[in-house]
């Protein structure tokens, strides 16, 4: 007989539930979140486990990889689907969640999610860390601007490299104000230095797929790296057109009886990648001087629907285009007909 296990994982402890093919609970336990302990519990009594399920969360990649290396048939399931199924239970407990996940493994009513490779997770950590440091730097600069305004001191539009010198120049001679601003400028400078170190770690030049994606107008190193880190493996999408939906760039639809309503985009998937694709789409529509099919299609759409809706549609088409370039090993060419034109038109 086949058996199915559900794991409700938290930082400290994991609840385990094993059910048989008829859905009867045959074993339950609570143990430390440790792959060795979980493997020992599931294998020590010699049953045939057909599926072992756990929800996607921050620990999932580490635990999934460790359990898979031990030969367990582990599956990482989509969090929203798990939540919808587990909401049917009257009492929300970790034990009941493990039981519900085990039943989902038995019935097959779940969607498996892709667990990213270690290299993709490392690249993702780099991008998130860079974004955090950049946000701190901008917050510091805006705070300094705000502190100086009550004294009638205006920094004005200034380049990043001249910001420090400009602030020291306008506060020169004001000892009290200078004593306050100097530590803030030193902190900003130190954060900028660490931000530069992180940016030098980005493998934009050494990654062939990223370089090819950067041939698309409006797609810079950050957009290409973020897309690469999130997709990880282009082969996991059977069709390039599925990538836009994966990043939440397709409209929601609600249909029941006489009601058939299409709303705004779903905004599911990775928020950072969606934001990067949207920024690239804005650049294509507003800052790229040379015309090409995707830009012309977006401009026509902007005249009918407005810039925001057009940028969302272009972002969706851009995700499809980047996936095609990555999976086919080609580069972008201005004026190329065929597939790229049809991609834009289909979006």
HELIX and SHEET records of a PDB file:
HELIX    1   1 UNK A   35  UNK A   43  1                                   9    
HELIX    2   2 UNK A   60  UNK A   69  1                                  10    
HELIX    3   3 UNK A   79  UNK A   86  1                                   8    
HELIX    4   4 UNK A   94  UNK A  107  1                                  14    
HELIX    5   5 UNK A  118  UNK A  149  1                                  32    
HELIX    6   6 UNK A  163  UNK A  171  1                                   9    
HELIX    7   7 UNK A  175  UNK A  201  1                                  27    
HELIX    8   8 UNK A  208  UNK A  213  1                                   6    
HELIX    9   9 UNK A  221  UNK A  231  1                                  11    
HELIX   10  10 UNK A  234  UNK A  236  5                                   3    
HELIX   11  11 UNK A  242  UNK A  246  1                                   5    
HELIX   12  12 UNK A  271  UNK A  286  1                                  16    
HELIX   13  13 UNK A  293  UNK A  305  1                                  13    
HELIX   14  14 UNK A  307  UNK A  328  1                                  22    
HELIX   15  15 UNK A  339  UNK A  346  1                                   8    
SHEET    1   A 5 UNK A  25  UNK A  32  0                                        
SHEET    2   A 5 UNK A  13  UNK A  20 -1                                        
SHEET    3   A 5 UNK A   2  UNK A   9 -1                                        
SHEET    4   A 5 UNK A  48  UNK A  55  1                                        
SHEET    5   A 5 UNK A  74  UNK A  77  1                                        
SHEET    1   B 2 UNK A 251  UNK A 256  0                                        
SHEET    2   B 2 UNK A 259  UNK A 265 -1                                        
END                                                                             
